[in-house]
Amino acid sequence: MPQGSHATIKEFRVAGAEAGPYGITAGPDGALWFTLVHERRIGRMTPDGGLTLLPRAPLGDGPLIITAGPDGALWFTEFQGHRIGRMTVGGEVAEFAAPEGCGPAGIAAGPDGNLWFAQMNTGRIGRIGVGGEVGDFALPGPAGAPSMITAGPDGALWFTLNGANAVGRITPGGEAAVHALPTEGAAPVGITTGPDGALWFTEIGAGQIGRITTEGKVTEFPLPDPAARPHAIVTGPDEALWFTEWGTAHVGRITPEGRIDEHILPTRDCEPHGIAVGPDGALWVALETGALARVAIG
């Protein structure tokens, strides 16, 4: 195994097999926060395995993606209910209406102190202030199912267009551009800022990892198994990119130079989705079949 690719993996059961852990993020309180999309709850786990499920009453619609906001709270999207939710670390919940029928998916804190979210159904990008004020922005070209979004290294937001085979960029002022991908049917999903100042993203339809510079130059790296269905991606503490392989129940790693390693998860067909760096320096993965996996590097 190449140097730097060793990983020790341990799974923690957090819910029943039908609850659907999906999105995951590190919170401001030293814990991991994750969504239970089918059970309509938010979960919290400390790095040593201490588990709390919040709120006590289910949310109105299944929470999908979750992120830490600039206000010390957790923010999440409700794809089916077309709402954006906010939860304090004490478990208090507020929900805000997003544009009607928009289907909010990915959400990320922007450089302007707002949260930005991808509207899959309407092909637009949304913005919400910490007080709940909502706005949205049109994108050039046909609607392309914006999926995930991240703050870029250039003061803009970058997002994947799952249905348009493209990656987009939008400034806090609403100026947008779209960059087409070379591979047809790539269907990009997850996206993150890499350690090299470029954006890295997953191509769930093509079984590839993509890299795009802030100038729009795209490079693609095929995975060993074209059916891997890479989903979420994050920069790890080792200056490499780590990603989930939904189709093969692996966690993958790619260096900025393009070297790929893969690590099989302990449970077969566990459907890994979200991935985040925890406060303990490990990678944490949400497994839709009811668990979180801790991936310790080195």
N, C-alpha and C positions, 0 to 999 in steps of 0.2 A: 504494500500500500504506500503511495507517495507520502513524503514527509508533510506533516501538518494536516493530514486527513483523518487521523484517528479520532473516533468519537465513542463515548459510552452513553447508551440510551436506556432510560428508565421511564416506564409509563405509570401514570397516576389516574385511577378511575375517578371521574368527577360526576358522572350521571349515567342514566340508563342508555342503552344502545340507540334509542329513538330520540334522545334529547337534542343531538346535533351540535356539539361544539364546533364553531366555525371560525370566527374572527378572534384574534388575541393581541394584546398589547401590554407593555409595561406601564403600570400606573405610577403616580407621583408619591405613592405611599410604600414603595418597596415590594409590591405584590404584582402578580399577573392578573389581568382582567380579561374575561373571555365571554363570548356570546353563546347562548344555547338557542339556536335559531328555531328549533321545533318545539321546545318547551317554553319559549317566550320568556327567558330569564337571562340575567347577567350573572356570571360567576367570578369569584375572586379566589386566588390561590397564592399562598406564600411559598417562597422557594423550598421550604422544608415540608410542603404538602398540606398545610393547613387550609381547609376548604370552607368557603361560605357561598351560598347561593342567594342572590338578591334579584329583585325585591321579593318579599314574602308572597305577594300576589303577582301572578303573571302579568307581563306587559301586554298591551293591546295587540301588538303584532310582533312577529319574530324579529329580534335584532340580528343584524347581519355582520357588519364590520364595525370595529370599535377602535378608538384612538384616544390618547391623552390630549386634552385641550390646553390652551394657554392660561386657563383660569383655575387649574388644579382639579378639574373634574374630568370624568370620562364622557366622551361623546360617541354616539353610535347611530347607525342608519337602520330604519325599519322599511325594508324594501317593499313589502306587501301593503303596508299601511301608509306609505308615502309621507313618513314623518322622520324627523331627526330627534333623537333622545339625548338627554344629558343626565348623568348620574354623579352625585358627589361620592367621595370615598366613604361617607357615612351611609350611603344607600338611598338618599333622597332623589327622586326621579321627576324630571320635567320633560314634556314632549312638545315639539313644535311642528306645525304643518309645513311640509315642503310643497313646491308647486304640484298642483293636482295631477295625479297619474304618473309622476316623474320616475318612480322606481329608484330611489337613492341606493347606491351600492357602496363604493369606496368612499372613505372620508379621511381627511388629513388636516392638520393645523398648517395654516399658511404663514408667510412672513409678515403679514399685515395684521396679525392678531385675531383673524377670523378662522373659522373652519370652512373648508371647501369640500364639496362632494360631487360625485359623478352621478348623473341622472340617466340610467340605462334606457328607460322607456322613451324619453323625449329627446335624447341626443344633445343635451345641454350640460353645462357645468353650473352647479349651485354654490352659493356662499351663505353662511349663517354667522352672525355675530354672537358673542357670548351672552348677549341679552335676548337672543332669539330672533333678531331681524333677518329676514331671508331675502335674497336676491338671486337671479340666475342670468346666465349669459349664453347666447347662441354661439355655435361653432361653424366655421366655414365648411361647405360641402354638405352632402347628405347626412342624415342622422346615422351615427355609427355605433350606438350602444356603448357610451363611456362606461368603463368598468371600475378600475382602481385609479387612485390618484395619490401623489406624493409631492412634498415640497422639494424643488430642485435646488442645485447649488448656485443658480443664477438669479435668485429672487423671484422666480415664477413657479407655477404649479405644473407638473407633468402628469399625464394620464394616458391610459390605454383605451383604444377604441376597438372593442372586441368584435363588433360587427362590421367595421370598415377597414380592418387589417392595417391599422395605423396607430401611431403614438402622437399625442397632441401636447401643446404647451399653451398656457394662458397666464397672462400677467395679472397682478392684483387689480389693475384697472380694466380688465376684461378683454385685452387684445389677444387674440388666439391664432394659432397656426397648427397645421396638421402635417405630419410626415408619414408618407406611405411606407410600408414594409416590403422588402424584396420578395418574401415567400408568400404565395397565395394561400389563403386558409390558415394563416398563422394564429388568428384569434387571440391576440394578446390579452393577458389578465393582470397579474401582479406587476408592480413597478416600484422601484426604490432608487434612491441616490447611492451610487457606489463610492468606494474609497478613492477612486481615480478621477472623481469629478464628472463622470458620465452618469446617465440613467441606465439601469438594468431592468429587464422585464422578462416575463415568461410568455412563451408561445404555446398555449395549451393545445392548439389544433395541429401544430407542426412538430411538437416534441423538441423544441429548441429553447435556448436562452438567448435573448437579444440584448444588445448594447447600443445606445444612441448618445452621441455627443450633444452638447448644447447647441452646436451648429447644425445638427440634423443628420450626421453621418451614422449609418446603421451597420452593425456587424452582427452576424448570427452564428451561434454555436450549437450544432446538433448534439442531442443527448444519445447515449448508447442505445436506448430503446425508444424508437419513434412514438410508441404508445404510452410513454411515461406520463403525459398530461400534466406538465408542470403548472403550478397554480399560483402560490404566493412566494414572495422573495424579499430578503432583507440583507443588509450588510452585517456580517458577523463581527465579533470582537477580534478576529484573526485577520482582518483586512481582506477577506474573501466574501463572496456572495453565497448565501444559503437559501435553498428553495425547497418547496414540497412537491412531490410527485404523486398526484392523486391517483393516477392509473396503476402505479406499481408499488404503492406503499413504501416509498423510499424518501429520504431526505438527501438532497444533492448539495454539492459545494462546487463553485467555480471561481477560480482566481481571476484577477483582472487580465491575466495573460491568456485565459481560456482553458486552463487545465481543469478537468472535471473529475470529481470523485463522488461516489454514491454510497449511502448507508441504509441498509434495510431496517425498517422498523420492526419491533418485536411481534406485533400482531398483524397477521395477514389480512389484507383487504380492509385496513383501518381507515381509509379515506382521509389522508392528511390534507388540511386546508391552510388555515392561517399559521404564520410563523413570526416570532418576535424574539429579540434579545431580552433576557430577563435581568433583573437587578443583581443576580448572582453570576452574571457573565456567561451563562449557558443559553442555548437556543431552546425555545419552548414552542411546541407544535400542537395545534388543536386538531384532534382526530374526531371526525364526525360520528364515529361509532361509540363515543362516550368517554373519551380519555384525553389527557394532555401527556405529551411525551417531552421529557427533558433530555436534551442532547448536549452533553458535556464535551468540550473540545480538548484534545491533548491527552 
